[in-house]
Amino acid sequence: MRYLVARSEMHQFIECCMKAAGAKSGHALALADVLVEGDYRGHYSHGLNRLDMYLNDLKTGICAKDGEPVIEKSTVATALVNGNNLIGPVVGNFCMDLAIKKAKEVGIGLVAAYGSNHYGIAGFYSMQALKCGYIGMTCTNTSPFVVPTRAKEPTLGTNPISVAAPALDGDSFVLDMATSAVALGKIEVQQRREEKVPVGWGCDSSGKETTDPEQILKGGGLVPLGGSEATSGYKGYGLSLMVEVLCGILAGAHYSKNIRRWKDTDKVANLGQCFLAINPGCFAPGFEARLSDLLNIHRTLEQSEPGLPVLTPGDPEALHIAECERYGAIPYHVNVVNHMNSLAKELGVDLLPTDRTIDL
């Protein structure tokens, strides 16, 4: 069973919770935008499921409630931004806006940020470039929870990457992926549901694969994209290190095991993030038409399993959005809603509605 919650109701709920925890109105709005978009696109690990983390960061004072990001260095095409320890969506919006402005002026904009925090789904920022007909890219380092190939200790984050590019008639390519086998939030969701996870998602404290979310979250860790060494997990490990180069190293932020442990509030996160906007009009003409052709080539491939069409990046999200539109709401697992309602009670915020349900 799932609770059905309208986007507007969820957006207001998140805003109210954040403001009750001390966030500025504009900052609360920025977080609500990205969390609701995550759920709407089917990335439940990075939507409402993440609200408790942001609330805790504000309540403990480890994340700044006031201020705005600041440009520290700038050229016509690049910038270094100090996020001033604000919540990630505030930093992310500022940096992507800046990258797009530079791309409008000179064809490309690359912005690196330090002093940031968790910014939700990476695709939220890369897709902002689509509104201008630009290619958008972003990546971020995160708290160490991924165990490198042949190791036991987690020293890298899920370090997601997103690239969005415009095709014809509103179509697009939207890649949004962790460089670990799965996002950490998917383990947390399974734990809240009291369900096992598939083989190949995580390992225990000895570095051995496990399907128990408790062992993964308490002493173990996630495995890189690809899984074990035998199934090319070292490629995901390499991609994760690449993100560190573009984020922690380039921006002068914390990196690898220097980043605080997940949900610890003993020190600021100081995450590094990278944002890129490219005007395809500066290159060969007909970009959108060629991209549409590329997507169509793959969407029309003969299916290996009847009823399971070949998809391109962004298609699964589009299908989930269509499902939400049919319901007129976003379906949420009851445990996640109940957990967040318990936090809302403590904050004195109106609870999420639980009167609409659907069996899924």
N, C-alpha and C positions, 0 to 999 in steps of 0.2 A: 504494500500500500504506500502511496505517496500523497503528501499534502500539495494542493495546487495553490500557489501564491502569485498574484498579479505582479508584474514588473514594478508598477508604481508603488504597490504596498511594500515590496521588498526594498525598493530604493529609499522610501521614507523611513523604514525601520532601521536600515543601516545608518542613514544620516542621523537619526535621533539618538541611536546608541553612541555614535562617535561624538556627537556634541555633548551628550551626557557625561562622556569620559573626558571632556575638556578640549576637543578639537574645534578649530575655527570653522565657521559655516562653509567656507569655500573648500577647505581641506576635507571636511566630512562629505561634501558633494562629490569631490574627486574620487574618494574611495568608493562611495556608493556606485558611481558610474562604472568603475572597473570591475567591482565584485559582481554586480548584477549582470554585466556583459559576459563575465566568465560563466555564470550559471546558464544564461540564455544560450550561449554557444555550446553548452554541454560540458564545460570544464569545471565540474563541481568541486574538484580538489582546490580550486583557486577562487571560489566565490564565497557564498555565505559561510562555508566551512572554515574560511580564514579569518572571519571577523573577530573571534576571540583573541587571536594573536595581536591584531592591531589595537584592540581595546586594552590588552595587558601592557603593550608597549607605552601607551599613553598614561595609563593609571599608575604605572611604576615610575614614570618620568624619564625612562631611558630613551624615549623618542621625543623630539621637540614638538611642542604644540603651536608655537608661534614662529613667525619669520617666513622668508621666501628664499628660494635658491638664488645664487649669485654667480655671475659670469666672472671667472678669475683671469682667463686668457682667451683671446679671440683673434682669428684671422678671417679673411673673407669666406673661407670654407670650413673652418674648424673652431671648436671652442672647448674649454675646460670649465666645468661647472661644479661649484661647491653646493651640495644639496642641503647643507646646514642641519643634517640629522633629522630632516622632515620625513613624513610618511612617503613611501615610494611613489604613489600616484601623483603627488604634487611635483616631485622631482622629475618623474617621467614625462608628464605633460609639458613642463617647462622646457625640457631638453628636446623633445620631439618637435615642439613648436619652433624652437630655435634652429634645429637641423633643417626643417622645411623652409624657413625664411632664407637660410643660406642657399638652399637648393634653388629657390626662386631667383636668387640674384646671380649665382655663378654655376648652377647646374648640379651641385653636390654639396651636402652639408654633413659633417661628422662631428658629433658632440659626445664627449666622455664626461662622466660625472663620478665624483666621490662623495662620501658623506651621505649616502642614500640608504634606503631601507627597502624591504620587500615591496615590489610594485605590482603584484597581481599577474594576470596573464600577459605574457610578452606581446601577444598579438594585438592587444588593445592599442599599443603604441605604433607598431608597424603599420596597422590599418589606417592610422590617421593620415598617412601619406597618400592613401588611395583617393582621398577627397580632392586632392590636387592633381590626380593622374600620375603620381610619382611612385617609385619603388621605395618601400620603407623597410628598414632592418633594425632590430634591436637585440641585445643580449645582456645578461646580468649574471654576476656570480652570486652565490648564496651560501648559507651556512653549511659547513662540511658534514655531509651525510652519505656520501657516495664512497664506496671502497674501491680504490684502483685495482686494476688487474694484478693478480698475484699478491695482493696485500690483505691485511686484516683490519687496519685502521682506516676510518673514513677521513679523507683529507680534502675532498672536493665537494662542491654543491651539485645540485641538479642542473645548474648552469644552463638555463633555457636559451634557445635561439628562435627568433621569428623573422620571417621575410614575407612581405606582402607586395604583390605586383598587380597592376590593373590590366584587365582584358576588355573585350568589347561588351557593350550593353550592360554594364554594371557587374559583369562577371569578374572573377579575380582568382589569383593564386595566393593562398594564405597558409604558409607553413608556420606552425607554432608547436615546438617540441622541446622536451627536456633532453639533455645529453645523458641522462640516466635512463635505465630501462623504463621507468615510470616516474611520474611526479610524486614527491613525498606525500602530498595530500591524498593521493589514491590509497596509500597504505593507511592513513588516518581514517579515511572514509570507511574502509573495510573493517578497521578496528571498531568504529562506532556502530557498524552494522553487525558486529560480532561474527564476521565471516573470514575465512582463510583467503590468502592471496595466491595467484597462480605461481607456479614454479618459474624462476627466472626474474622475479621482481626484486628480491632482496636476500640478504644473508644474515647469519647469526654472528655472535662475537668472535667466532673462530674463522670467519670468512666462508663458511659453508652455506649453500643455498637452503632456504627455509620458506615454508608457506605460512608461518605463524607471524601475524603482524606485530604481536607483542615482542617477539625476539628481534624483529627488524628494528623496531622503534626504541627498544631498551637494550642497548649494548651492541646491536648489529649495525646494519646499514643497507642502503640501496646498492645495486650493482650497476655498472655503466651500461649504456645502450649497447645491445648485443649480448649481454649476459656474461657468460663465462669466457675464458680465453679460447676454448674450443669453438665457440660460436661468435668469435670476433669482438668480444667485449672491449678489447684494447682500442678499437676504433672509437667507441663512445668515450673511453678514457681520454683519447687524444683530442676529441672535440671539446670535452670539458676543459682541458688545459688550454685549448685555443681561446675559449671564452675568457679564461683568466687573463690571458695575454691582452685581450681587447678591453677588459674591464678593470680588474684589480691592478694589473701591472701598468697599463697605459694611463689610467686615471690617477694612480697613486693612492688607491684605496686599500683596504685590507684584502687579503687573498688567502686562499687555501685554508689551512688549519689556523691561520691568524684571525679568521672571522669567528665571531662568537658562536657557540653551539646553538642549535635550533631551539628557539623559544627561551633561551637563557636571557636574563636581563641584568647580567653583571657588568656589561660594558656595551657601548654603542656598537651597532653592526658595521657601520662604515662600508657599505657595499659599493662596488664599482659597477657602472652601467655604461653601455655604449649605444648610440642612436645614429642612424644613417638615413639620409633621404637623397634620392637620385632622380633627376628629371630625365626620363628616357628620351625626351625630345632632343636632347643634346647628342644623341647617338643615331643609329640607323633609323630611318622613318618606318612607320608601320609596326611599332612594337606591340601595341594592343592586339592587332589582327594576328600577328604571329603567335602571340601567347594564347589567344583563343584557339588557334589551330592546334597548338601543342596540347592544350587541355582536352580538346575534342578527340584527338588521336587516341588518348588514353581512356577517356570515358566511353568510347565506342569499341574498345577491345572485346573480343569474344570472352565470355565469362568462363572461368574454370569451375565455378559452382553456380548452377541455375538460381536466379533470384538474388545473386550477390554481384551487383555491377562493379566494375573497376572505378575507383574513386580517385580524385586528385586532392592535394592539400586544400582544405577549406570546405570540401564537400560534406564530410561528416558533421561539421558545425552547421552548415546550411540545412541539413536534414533535421538536426535538433531544433533549430530555429523554427522550421516549418511545423514541427510537432508542437512546440510551445504556442505557435499562432493558432493551431487547431484547438488547443485547450483554452486559449485566452489567458494562459498563465504558465508559470514555470513549475514543473513537478519536482518536489524535494523529498528526500528520504525523511521519514517521520523522526528518526533519532537526531538528525542534524537540526531540524526545526525545534524539537523539544529542548535540545541542549542550548540553542541560542535564546530561546524564550526564558530559560532559567537565568541566563545572564541578564536579559532585559528586565526581569523582575528586580534584580539587585540594583539596576541602574534607574529604576522607576520609569521605564519606557513601555509604551503600549505593546502588547504581545502580537506576534504574527498570527494571522487567522489560521485555524485548523478545522474549519467547518466544510472545506471542499477537499475531497479525496478522490483518488483514482487507483485502481489496481494495476500495477506494472510489474 
